[in-house]
């Protein structure tokens, strides 16, 4: 199982083992990661699972699709490395990936 590192809004570092095949959002919610609200439950309809992917990992992920791009316009302080965690499926090669949860979600 790949180990994913979440940096929570208060700065706490949480390392979790994430099963391959689920989304980053699901892994965060299963482990109680602070700040990943996911109001829509992963339907790419709210942007409350917004995270900042470490730039070293951002290029290794599938690119954002149009729907995700549109939802990120509603995210709090989007950046070039912003992603919706509901749109990132965990793969075995993501071991060590780090994401930062924003200080708040919209």
N, C-alpha and C positions, 0 to 999 in steps of 0.2 A: 504494500500500500504506500503510495507516495505521501510524504510528509509536507504539508503546506504550512507556511508561517503567516499568521495574521498579526498585524500591528493594530491594536484596537484604538479607538479615539483618545483614550487617556494615555496612550503610549505603551500599554502592556503588550508583551510579546506572547502570542499563543501559538504553539506548534501542535497541529492536529494530524492524525492519520486519516486520509481521505480515500474512501473506496473508489476504485476506477469505475467510471461510467456515470456517477452522479455529478451534479453541478457543484461548482464552488459555493454557490448560495446554500444548497442543501447541506453540504459539509459544515458550513459555518453555523447554520441553524441547529444541526444535530449536536454540535459541540458548544452551543451557547455563546458564540462569538458576539461580543458587544458591538452594536451599531449596524449590524446587518439585519434590517427590519423586514424586508421582503413582503410588503403588504399584499402584493398581488399573487404571492405564492409561486413565482417563477414564470409568469406569463408574459414577461417583457412589456408590462403595462404600467409601471409606476416609478421606476428608477430608485427605489429605496433599498436596493441591494448593491448600490454603486460602490466600487472599490478602485483604488489606484494600483495598477500592476507594476511591480518593479520593472524599470525600463529594460533591464537585461533579459527579462522574461517576455515582455510585451511582443517582441518580434517573433517569438516562438509559437505564439497562439494564432489560431485562425483569425482572420481579420473581422472587424465588426461588420455586421450586416446592416442594411438600411434601417430596419426596425429598431435595432439597438442604437444606432446613430441618432435617430429621432428622439428616443427616450432619454438619451444622455443630455440632450438640450435642456431637459427639465431637472437634471441632477444638480446637487449643490456643488458649486465650484468645479466644474468639469475641467479636465486637463487632457493633454495628448495621450496619456497612458490610462485614462479612465475607461472602465469596463463595467458592465452589469454582470455581477457574479452569477446570475441565473443563466447567462449565455455562454459560460465557460464550463465545458465538460472535462472532468478530471481524467487524465491519461497517465500511464505509468511513468512517462518521461517528465512529469511535472514535479518530481521529488525535489524539495528545496525551494520551490517557488515562494516568493514573498509578495504579499499584497498589504496595502494600507487601507484601513477603513476610514472614510472621511470623518471629520469632527461632528458632522450631523448629516442627516438625510432630509430630503424635501418631502 
